[in-house]
Amino acid sequence: MTKRAKSSKSKAKTPRARAKARARRMFPKRGRKTAKRDPLDSFVDAAAHALDLKIEPTWKGAIKTNLEVTLALAALCADFPLPDDAEPAPVFSA
């Protein structure tokens, strides 16, 4: 690019465009390259902390998978429609 073309290009920018470019340089977007963390990972960590459990990193995947299955089965039970005249089962004791 020639010197003349370079100077005419920079003069063509409006004050607002220059201010936006300056703001982008001063305040870059954060977290752009980081992947979002799965909520179940956060839940497993929080539950382990609340129960004062030490979980080895090799077990976290299995715990997360178990929790996914448990939540899926609970959703099936919770979504099952019951008739209006349904009553709780009687309690038997020996």
Phi and psi restraints in degrees (range 20) as a CNS / XPLOR table:
assign (resid 1 and name C) (resid 2 and name N)
       (resid 2 and name CA) (resid 2 and name C) 1.0 -78.2 20.0 2
assign (resid 2 and name N) (resid 2 and name CA)
       (resid 2 and name C) (resid 3 and name N) 1.0 165.2 20.0 2
assign (resid 2 and name C) (resid 3 and name N)
       (resid 3 and name CA) (resid 3 and name C) 1.0 -63.6 20.0 2
assign (resid 3 and name N) (resid 3 and name CA)
       (resid 3 and name C) (resid 4 and name N) 1.0 -39.3 20.0 2
assign (resid 3 and name C) (resid 4 and name N)
       (resid 4 and name CA) (resid 4 and name C) 1.0 -66.7 20.0 2
assign (resid 4 and name N) (resid 4 and name CA)
       (resid 4 and name C) (resid 5 and name N) 1.0 -43.7 20.0 2
assign (resid 4 and name C) (resid 5 and name N)
       (resid 5 and name CA) (resid 5 and name C) 1.0 -64.9 20.0 2
assign (resid 5 and name N) (resid 5 and name CA)
       (resid 5 and name C) (resid 6 and name N) 1.0 -36.5 20.0 2
assign (resid 5 and name C) (resid 6 and name N)
       (resid 6 and name CA) (resid 6 and name C) 1.0 -64.9 20.0 2
assign (resid 6 and name N) (resid 6 and name CA)
       (resid 6 and name C) (resid 7 and name N) 1.0 -44.9 20.0 2
assign (resid 6 and name C) (resid 7 and name N)
       (resid 7 and name CA) (resid 7 and name C) 1.0 -70.9 20.0 2
assign (resid 7 and name N) (resid 7 and name CA)
       (resid 7 and name C) (resid 8 and name N) 1.0 -34.4 20.0 2
assign (resid 7 and name C) (resid 8 and name N)
       (resid 8 and name CA) (resid 8 and name C) 1.0 -71.3 20.0 2
assign (resid 8 and name N) (resid 8 and name CA)
       (resid 8 and name C) (resid 9 and name N) 1.0 -31.6 20.0 2
assign (resid 8 and name C) (resid 9 and name N)
       (resid 9 and name CA) (resid 9 and name C) 1.0 -68.1 20.0 2
assign (resid 9 and name N) (resid 9 and name CA)
       (resid 9 and name C) (resid 10 and name N) 1.0 -43.6 20.0 2
assign (resid 9 and name C) (resid 10 and name N)
       (resid 10 and name CA) (resid 10 and name C) 1.0 -68.2 20.0 2
assign (resid 10 and name N) (resid 10 and name CA)
       (resid 10 and name C) (resid 11 and name N) 1.0 -30.0 20.0 2
assign (resid 10 and name C) (resid 11 and name N)
       (resid 11 and name CA) (resid 11 and name C) 1.0 -74.9 20.0 2
assign (resid 11 and name N) (resid 11 and name CA)
       (resid 11 and name C) (resid 12 and name N) 1.0 -22.6 20.0 2
assign (resid 11 and name C) (resid 12 and name N)
       (resid 12 and name CA) (resid 12 and name C) 1.0 -73.5 20.0 2
assign (resid 12 and name N) (resid 12 and name CA)
       (resid 12 and name C) (resid 13 and name N) 1.0 -18.6 20.0 2
assign (resid 12 and name C) (resid 13 and name N)
       (resid 13 and name CA) (resid 13 and name C) 1.0 -68.7 20.0 2
assign (resid 13 and name N) (resid 13 and name CA)
       (resid 13 and name C) (resid 14 and name N) 1.0 141.0 20.0 2
assign (resid 13 and name C) (resid 14 and name N)
       (resid 14 and name CA) (resid 14 and name C) 1.0 -81.5 20.0 2
assign (resid 14 and name N) (resid 14 and name CA)
       (resid 14 and name C) (resid 15 and name N) 1.0 161.2 20.0 2
assign (resid 14 and name C) (resid 15 and name N)
       (resid 15 and name CA) (resid 15 and name C) 1.0 -58.3 20.0 2
assign (resid 15 and name N) (resid 15 and name CA)
       (resid 15 and name C) (resid 16 and name N) 1.0 -35.0 20.0 2
assign (resid 15 and name C) (resid 16 and name N)
       (resid 16 and name CA) (resid 16 and name C) 1.0 -67.0 20.0 2
assign (resid 16 and name N) (resid 16 and name CA)
       (resid 16 and name C) (resid 17 and name N) 1.0 -41.4 20.0 2
assign (resid 16 and name C) (resid 17 and name N)
       (resid 17 and name CA) (resid 17 and name C) 1.0 -65.5 20.0 2
assign (resid 17 and name N) (resid 17 and name CA)
       (resid 17 and name C) (resid 18 and name N) 1.0 -38.0 20.0 2
assign (resid 17 and name C) (resid 18 and name N)
       (resid 18 and name CA) (resid 18 and name C) 1.0 -66.1 20.0 2
assign (resid 18 and name N) (resid 18 and name CA)
       (resid 18 and name C) (resid 19 and name N) 1.0 -39.3 20.0 2
assign (resid 18 and name C) (resid 19 and name N)
       (resid 19 and name CA) (resid 19 and name C) 1.0 -66.2 20.0 2
assign (resid 19 and name N) (resid 19 and name CA)
       (resid 19 and name C) (resid 20 and name N) 1.0 -39.9 20.0 2
assign (resid 19 and name C) (resid 20 and name N)
       (resid 20 and name CA) (resid 20 and name C) 1.0 -64.9 20.0 2
assign (resid 20 and name N) (resid 20 and name CA)
       (resid 20 and name C) (resid 21 and name N) 1.0 -41.3 20.0 2
assign (resid 20 and name C) (resid 21 and name N)
       (resid 21 and name CA) (resid 21 and name C) 1.0 -64.6 20.0 2
assign (resid 21 and name N) (resid 21 and name CA)
       (resid 21 and name C) (resid 22 and name N) 1.0 -40.3 20.0 2
assign (resid 21 and name C) (resid 22 and name N)
       (resid 22 and name CA) (resid 22 and name C) 1.0 -64.7 20.0 2
assign (resid 22 and name N) (resid 22 and name CA)
       (resid 22 and name C) (resid 23 and name N) 1.0 -40.8 20.0 2
assign (resid 22 and name C) (resid 23 and name N)
       (resid 23 and name CA) (resid 23 and name C) 1.0 -65.3 20.0 2
assign (resid 23 and name N) (resid 23 and name CA)
       (resid 23 and name C) (resid 24 and name N) 1.0 -38.3 20.0 2
assign (resid 23 and name C) (resid 24 and name N)
       (resid 24 and name CA) (resid 24 and name C) 1.0 -64.4 20.0 2
assign (resid 24 and name N) (resid 24 and name CA)
       (resid 24 and name C) (resid 25 and name N) 1.0 -36.1 20.0 2
assign (resid 24 and name C) (resid 25 and name N)
       (resid 25 and name CA) (resid 25 and name C) 1.0 -71.8 20.0 2
assign (resid 25 and name N) (resid 25 and name CA)
       (resid 25 and name C) (resid 26 and name N) 1.0 -37.5 20.0 2
assign (resid 25 and name C) (resid 26 and name N)
       (resid 26 and name CA) (resid 26 and name C) 1.0 -78.3 20.0 2
assign (resid 26 and name N) (resid 26 and name CA)
       (resid 26 and name C) (resid 27 and name N) 1.0 -36.1 20.0 2
assign (resid 26 and name C) (resid 27 and name N)
       (resid 27 and name CA) (resid 27 and name C) 1.0 -126.1 20.0 2
assign (resid 27 and name N) (resid 27 and name CA)
       (resid 27 and name C) (resid 28 and name N) 1.0 78.7 20.0 2
assign (resid 27 and name C) (resid 28 and name N)
       (resid 28 and name CA) (resid 28 and name C) 1.0 -67.4 20.0 2
assign (resid 28 and name N) (resid 28 and name CA)
       (resid 28 and name C) (resid 29 and name N) 1.0 153.5 20.0 2
assign (resid 28 and name C) (resid 29 and name N)
       (resid 29 and name CA) (resid 29 and name C) 1.0 -68.6 20.0 2
assign (resid 29 and name N) (resid 29 and name CA)
       (resid 29 and name C) (resid 30 and name N) 1.0 134.9 20.0 2
assign (resid 29 and name C) (resid 30 and name N)
       (resid 30 and name CA) (resid 30 and name C) 1.0 -93.5 20.0 2
assign (resid 30 and name N) (resid 30 and name CA)
       (resid 30 and name C) (resid 31 and name N) 1.0 151.7 20.0 2
assign (resid 30 and name C) (resid 31 and name N)
       (resid 31 and name CA) (resid 31 and name C) 1.0 71.3 20.0 2
assign (resid 31 and name N) (resid 31 and name CA)
       (resid 31 and name C) (resid 32 and name N) 1.0 12.4 20.0 2
assign (resid 31 and name C) (resid 32 and name N)
       (resid 32 and name CA) (resid 32 and name C) 1.0 -65.7 20.0 2
assign (resid 32 and name N) (resid 32 and name CA)
       (resid 32 and name C) (resid 33 and name N) 1.0 -37.5 20.0 2
assign (resid 32 and name C) (resid 33 and name N)
       (resid 33 and name CA) (resid 33 and name C) 1.0 -92.1 20.0 2
assign (resid 33 and name N) (resid 33 and name CA)
       (resid 33 and name C) (resid 34 and name N) 1.0 -7.9 20.0 2
assign (resid 33 and name C) (resid 34 and name N)
       (resid 34 and name CA) (resid 34 and name C) 1.0 -88.3 20.0 2
assign (resid 34 and name N) (resid 34 and name CA)
       (resid 34 and name C) (resid 35 and name N) 1.0 140.0 20.0 2
assign (resid 34 and name C) (resid 35 and name N)
       (resid 35 and name CA) (resid 35 and name C) 1.0 -81.3 20.0 2
assign (resid 35 and name N) (resid 35 and name CA)
       (resid 35 and name C) (resid 36 and name N) 1.0 151.0 20.0 2
assign (resid 35 and name C) (resid 36 and name N)
       (resid 36 and name CA) (resid 36 and name C) 1.0 -70.6 20.0 2
assign (resid 36 and name N) (resid 36 and name CA)
       (resid 36 and name C) (resid 37 and name N) 1.0 142.9 20.0 2
assign (resid 36 and name C) (resid 37 and name N)
       (resid 37 and name CA) (resid 37 and name C) 1.0 -85.8 20.0 2
assign (resid 37 and name N) (resid 37 and name CA)
       (resid 37 and name C) (resid 38 and name N) 1.0 139.8 20.0 2
assign (resid 37 and name C) (resid 38 and name N)
       (resid 38 and name CA) (resid 38 and name C) 1.0 -67.1 20.0 2
assign (resid 38 and name N) (resid 38 and name CA)
       (resid 38 and name C) (resid 39 and name N) 1.0 133.6 20.0 2
assign (resid 38 and name C) (resid 39 and name N)
       (resid 39 and name CA) (resid 39 and name C) 1.0 -60.2 20.0 2
assign (resid 39 and name N) (resid 39 and name CA)
       (resid 39 and name C) (resid 40 and name N) 1.0 -30.2 20.0 2
assign (resid 39 and name C) (resid 40 and name N)
       (resid 40 and name CA) (resid 40 and name C) 1.0 -67.2 20.0 2
assign (resid 40 and name N) (resid 40 and name CA)
       (resid 40 and name C) (resid 41 and name N) 1.0 -33.6 20.0 2
assign (resid 40 and name C) (resid 41 and name N)
       (resid 41 and name CA) (resid 41 and name C) 1.0 -62.2 20.0 2
assign (resid 41 and name N) (resid 41 and name CA)
       (resid 41 and name C) (resid 42 and name N) 1.0 -43.6 20.0 2
assign (resid 41 and name C) (resid 42 and name N)
       (resid 42 and name CA) (resid 42 and name C) 1.0 -64.5 20.0 2
assign (resid 42 and name N) (resid 42 and name CA)
       (resid 42 and name C) (resid 43 and name N) 1.0 -38.8 20.0 2
assign (resid 42 and name C) (resid 43 and name N)
       (resid 43 and name CA) (resid 43 and name C) 1.0 -65.7 20.0 2
assign (resid 43 and name N) (resid 43 and name CA)
       (resid 43 and name C) (resid 44 and name N) 1.0 -43.8 20.0 2
assign (resid 43 and name C) (resid 44 and name N)
       (resid 44 and name CA) (resid 44 and name C) 1.0 -61.2 20.0 2
assign (resid 44 and name N) (resid 44 and name CA)
       (resid 44 and name C) (resid 45 and name N) 1.0 -44.8 20.0 2
assign (resid 44 and name C) (resid 45 and name N)
       (resid 45 and name CA) (resid 45 and name C) 1.0 -63.2 20.0 2
assign (resid 45 and name N) (resid 45 and name CA)
       (resid 45 and name C) (resid 46 and name N) 1.0 -42.4 20.0 2
assign (resid 45 and name C) (resid 46 and name N)
       (resid 46 and name CA) (resid 46 and name C) 1.0 -67.8 20.0 2
assign (resid 46 and name N) (resid 46 and name CA)
       (resid 46 and name C) (resid 47 and name N) 1.0 -40.9 20.0 2
assign (resid 46 and name C) (resid 47 and name N)
       (resid 47 and name CA) (resid 47 and name C) 1.0 -66.5 20.0 2
assign (resid 47 and name N) (resid 47 and name CA)
       (resid 47 and name C) (resid 48 and name N) 1.0 -40.2 20.0 2
assign (resid 47 and name C) (resid 48 and name N)
       (resid 48 and name CA) (resid 48 and name C) 1.0 -63.7 20.0 2
assign (resid 48 and name N) (resid 48 and name CA)
       (resid 48 and name C) (resid 49 and name N) 1.0 -39.5 20.0 2
assign (resid 48 and name C) (resid 49 and name N)
       (resid 49 and name CA) (resid 49 and name C) 1.0 -67.2 20.0 2
assign (resid 49 and name N) (resid 49 and name CA)
       (resid 49 and name C) (resid 50 and name N) 1.0 -42.3 20.0 2
assign (resid 49 and name C) (resid 50 and name N)
       (resid 50 and name CA) (resid 50 and name C) 1.0 -65.2 20.0 2
assign (resid 50 and name N) (resid 50 and name CA)
       (resid 50 and name C) (resid 51 and name N) 1.0 -34.8 20.0 2
assign (resid 50 and name C) (resid 51 and name N)
       (resid 51 and name CA) (resid 51 and name C) 1.0 -92.6 20.0 2
assign (resid 51 and name N) (resid 51 and name CA)
       (resid 51 and name C) (resid 52 and name N) 1.0 2.0 20.0 2
assign (resid 51 and name C) (resid 52 and name N)
       (resid 52 and name CA) (resid 52 and name C) 1.0 55.6 20.0 2
assign (resid 52 and name N) (resid 52 and name CA)
       (resid 52 and name C) (resid 53 and name N) 1.0 48.2 20.0 2
assign (resid 52 and name C) (resid 53 and name N)
       (resid 53 and name CA) (resid 53 and name C) 1.0 -104.2 20.0 2
assign (resid 53 and name N) (resid 53 and name CA)
       (resid 53 and name C) (resid 54 and name N) 1.0 143.3 20.0 2
assign (resid 53 and name C) (resid 54 and name N)
       (resid 54 and name CA) (resid 54 and name C) 1.0 -101.0 20.0 2
assign (resid 54 and name N) (resid 54 and name CA)
       (resid 54 and name C) (resid 55 and name N) 1.0 114.1 20.0 2
assign (resid 54 and name C) (resid 55 and name N)
       (resid 55 and name CA) (resid 55 and name C) 1.0 -107.0 20.0 2
assign (resid 55 and name N) (resid 55 and name CA)
       (resid 55 and name C) (resid 56 and name N) 1.0 127.0 20.0 2
assign (resid 55 and name C) (resid 56 and name N)
       (resid 56 and name CA) (resid 56 and name C) 1.0 -72.1 20.0 2
assign (resid 56 and name N) (resid 56 and name CA)
       (resid 56 and name C) (resid 57 and name N) 1.0 142.3 20.0 2
assign (resid 56 and name C) (resid 57 and name N)
       (resid 57 and name CA) (resid 57 and name C) 1.0 -57.6 20.0 2
assign (resid 57 and name N) (resid 57 and name CA)
       (resid 57 and name C) (resid 58 and name N) 1.0 -29.3 20.0 2
assign (resid 57 and name C) (resid 58 and name N)
       (resid 58 and name CA) (resid 58 and name C) 1.0 -68.8 20.0 2
assign (resid 58 and name N) (resid 58 and name CA)
       (resid 58 and name C) (resid 59 and name N) 1.0 -22.0 20.0 2
assign (resid 58 and name C) (resid 59 and name N)
       (resid 59 and name CA) (resid 59 and name C) 1.0 -90.9 20.0 2
assign (resid 59 and name N) (resid 59 and name CA)
       (resid 59 and name C) (resid 60 and name N) 1.0 -12.9 20.0 2
assign (resid 59 and name C) (resid 60 and name N)
       (resid 60 and name CA) (resid 60 and name C) 1.0 -61.7 20.0 2
assign (resid 60 and name N) (resid 60 and name CA)
       (resid 60 and name C) (resid 61 and name N) 1.0 -36.8 20.0 2
assign (resid 60 and name C) (resid 61 and name N)
       (resid 61 and name CA) (resid 61 and name C) 1.0 -64.0 20.0 2
assign (resid 61 and name N) (resid 61 and name CA)
       (resid 61 and name C) (resid 62 and name N) 1.0 -43.5 20.0 2
assign (resid 61 and name C) (resid 62 and name N)
       (resid 62 and name CA) (resid 62 and name C) 1.0 -66.8 20.0 2
assign (resid 62 and name N) (resid 62 and name CA)
       (resid 62 and name C) (resid 63 and name N) 1.0 -39.2 20.0 2
assign (resid 62 and name C) (resid 63 and name N)
       (resid 63 and name CA) (resid 63 and name C) 1.0 -64.6 20.0 2
assign (resid 63 and name N) (resid 63 and name CA)
       (resid 63 and name C) (resid 64 and name N) 1.0 -42.5 20.0 2
assign (resid 63 and name C) (resid 64 and name N)
       (resid 64 and name CA) (resid 64 and name C) 1.0 -64.6 20.0 2
assign (resid 64 and name N) (resid 64 and name CA)
       (resid 64 and name C) (resid 65 and name N) 1.0 -42.3 20.0 2
assign (resid 64 and name C) (resid 65 and name N)
       (resid 65 and name CA) (resid 65 and name C) 1.0 -63.6 20.0 2
assign (resid 65 and name N) (resid 65 and name CA)
       (resid 65 and name C) (resid 66 and name N) 1.0 -43.4 20.0 2
assign (resid 65 and name C) (resid 66 and name N)
       (resid 66 and name CA) (resid 66 and name C) 1.0 -60.9 20.0 2
assign (resid 66 and name N) (resid 66 and name CA)
       (resid 66 and name C) (resid 67 and name N) 1.0 -42.3 20.0 2
assign (resid 66 and name C) (resid 67 and name N)
       (resid 67 and name CA) (resid 67 and name C) 1.0 -65.6 20.0 2
assign (resid 67 and name N) (resid 67 and name CA)
       (resid 67 and name C) (resid 68 and name N) 1.0 -38.7 20.0 2
assign (resid 67 and name C) (resid 68 and name N)
       (resid 68 and name CA) (resid 68 and name C) 1.0 -61.3 20.0 2
assign (resid 68 and name N) (resid 68 and name CA)
       (resid 68 and name C) (resid 69 and name N) 1.0 -44.5 20.0 2
assign (resid 68 and name C) (resid 69 and name N)
       (resid 69 and name CA) (resid 69 and name C) 1.0 -64.8 20.0 2
assign (resid 69 and name N) (resid 69 and name CA)
       (resid 69 and name C) (resid 70 and name N) 1.0 -44.7 20.0 2
assign (resid 69 and name C) (resid 70 and name N)
       (resid 70 and name CA) (resid 70 and name C) 1.0 -60.3 20.0 2
assign (resid 70 and name N) (resid 70 and name CA)
       (resid 70 and name C) (resid 71 and name N) 1.0 -44.1 20.0 2
assign (resid 70 and name C) (resid 71 and name N)
       (resid 71 and name CA) (resid 71 and name C) 1.0 -67.7 20.0 2
assign (resid 71 and name N) (resid 71 and name CA)
       (resid 71 and name C) (resid 72 and name N) 1.0 -36.1 20.0 2
assign (resid 71 and name C) (resid 72 and name N)
       (resid 72 and name CA) (resid 72 and name C) 1.0 -65.4 20.0 2
assign (resid 72 and name N) (resid 72 and name CA)
       (resid 72 and name C) (resid 73 and name N) 1.0 -42.3 20.0 2
assign (resid 72 and name C) (resid 73 and name N)
       (resid 73 and name CA) (resid 73 and name C) 1.0 -67.5 20.0 2
assign (resid 73 and name N) (resid 73 and name CA)
       (resid 73 and name C) (resid 74 and name N) 1.0 -37.7 20.0 2
assign (resid 73 and name C) (resid 74 and name N)
       (resid 74 and name CA) (resid 74 and name C) 1.0 -65.2 20.0 2
assign (resid 74 and name N) (resid 74 and name CA)
       (resid 74 and name C) (resid 75 and name N) 1.0 -36.7 20.0 2
assign (resid 74 and name C) (resid 75 and name N)
       (resid 75 and name CA) (resid 75 and name C) 1.0 -65.4 20.0 2
assign (resid 75 and name N) (resid 75 and name CA)
       (resid 75 and name C) (resid 76 and name N) 1.0 -37.6 20.0 2
assign (resid 75 and name C) (resid 76 and name N)
       (resid 76 and name CA) (resid 76 and name C) 1.0 -62.1 20.0 2
assign (resid 76 and name N) (resid 76 and name CA)
       (resid 76 and name C) (resid 77 and name N) 1.0 -42.8 20.0 2
assign (resid 76 and name C) (resid 77 and name N)
       (resid 77 and name CA) (resid 77 and name C) 1.0 -67.8 20.0 2
assign (resid 77 and name N) (resid 77 and name CA)
       (resid 77 and name C) (resid 78 and name N) 1.0 -41.3 20.0 2
assign (resid 77 and name C) (resid 78 and name N)
       (resid 78 and name CA) (resid 78 and name C) 1.0 -69.3 20.0 2
assign (resid 78 and name N) (resid 78 and name CA)
       (resid 78 and name C) (resid 79 and name N) 1.0 -30.3 20.0 2
assign (resid 78 and name C) (resid 79 and name N)
       (resid 79 and name CA) (resid 79 and name C) 1.0 -87.7 20.0 2
assign (resid 79 and name N) (resid 79 and name CA)
       (resid 79 and name C) (resid 80 and name N) 1.0 -4.2 20.0 2
assign (resid 79 and name C) (resid 80 and name N)
       (resid 80 and name CA) (resid 80 and name C) 1.0 -71.0 20.0 2
assign (resid 80 and name N) (resid 80 and name CA)
       (resid 80 and name C) (resid 81 and name N) 1.0 122.8 20.0 2
assign (resid 80 and name C) (resid 81 and name N)
       (resid 81 and name CA) (resid 81 and name C) 1.0 -76.3 20.0 2
assign (resid 81 and name N) (resid 81 and name CA)
       (resid 81 and name C) (resid 82 and name N) 1.0 134.9 20.0 2
assign (resid 81 and name C) (resid 82 and name N)
       (resid 82 and name CA) (resid 82 and name C) 1.0 -109.7 20.0 2
assign (resid 82 and name N) (resid 82 and name CA)
       (resid 82 and name C) (resid 83 and name N) 1.0 143.9 20.0 2
assign (resid 82 and name C) (resid 83 and name N)
       (resid 83 and name CA) (resid 83 and name C) 1.0 -69.0 20.0 2
assign (resid 83 and name N) (resid 83 and name CA)
       (resid 83 and name C) (resid 84 and name N) 1.0 160.0 20.0 2
assign (resid 83 and name C) (resid 84 and name N)
       (resid 84 and name CA) (resid 84 and name C) 1.0 -65.7 20.0 2
assign (resid 84 and name N) (resid 84 and name CA)
       (resid 84 and name C) (resid 85 and name N) 1.0 -27.5 20.0 2
assign (resid 84 and name C) (resid 85 and name N)
       (resid 85 and name CA) (resid 85 and name C) 1.0 -92.3 20.0 2
assign (resid 85 and name N) (resid 85 and name CA)
       (resid 85 and name C) (resid 86 and name N) 1.0 13.0 20.0 2
assign (resid 85 and name C) (resid 86 and name N)
       (resid 86 and name CA) (resid 86 and name C) 1.0 -70.5 20.0 2
assign (resid 86 and name N) (resid 86 and name CA)
       (resid 86 and name C) (resid 87 and name N) 1.0 138.1 20.0 2
assign (resid 86 and name C) (resid 87 and name N)
       (resid 87 and name CA) (resid 87 and name C) 1.0 -123.9 20.0 2
assign (resid 87 and name N) (resid 87 and name CA)
       (resid 87 and name C) (resid 88 and name N) 1.0 156.4 20.0 2
assign (resid 87 and name C) (resid 88 and name N)
       (resid 88 and name CA) (resid 88 and name C) 1.0 -66.0 20.0 2
assign (resid 88 and name N) (resid 88 and name CA)
       (resid 88 and name C) (resid 89 and name N) 1.0 151.9 20.0 2
assign (resid 88 and name C) (resid 89 and name N)
       (resid 89 and name CA) (resid 89 and name C) 1.0 -69.8 20.0 2
assign (resid 89 and name N) (resid 89 and name CA)
       (resid 89 and name C) (resid 90 and name N) 1.0 151.0 20.0 2
assign (resid 89 and name C) (resid 90 and name N)
       (resid 90 and name CA) (resid 90 and name C) 1.0 -69.0 20.0 2
assign (resid 90 and name N) (resid 90 and name CA)
       (resid 90 and name C) (resid 91 and name N) 1.0 154.3 20.0 2
assign (resid 90 and name C) (resid 91 and name N)
       (resid 91 and name CA) (resid 91 and name C) 1.0 -98.2 20.0 2
assign (resid 91 and name N) (resid 91 and name CA)
       (resid 91 and name C) (resid 92 and name N) 1.0 123.6 20.0 2
assign (resid 91 and name C) (resid 92 and name N)
       (resid 92 and name CA) (resid 92 and name C) 1.0 -104.3 20.0 2
assign (resid 92 and name N) (resid 92 and name CA)
       (resid 92 and name C) (resid 93 and name N) 1.0 137.8 20.0 2
assign (resid 92 and name C) (resid 93 and name N)
       (resid 93 and name CA) (resid 93 and name C) 1.0 -132.6 20.0 2
assign (resid 93 and name N) (resid 93 and name CA)
       (resid 93 and name C) (resid 94 and name N) 1.0 147.3 20.0 2
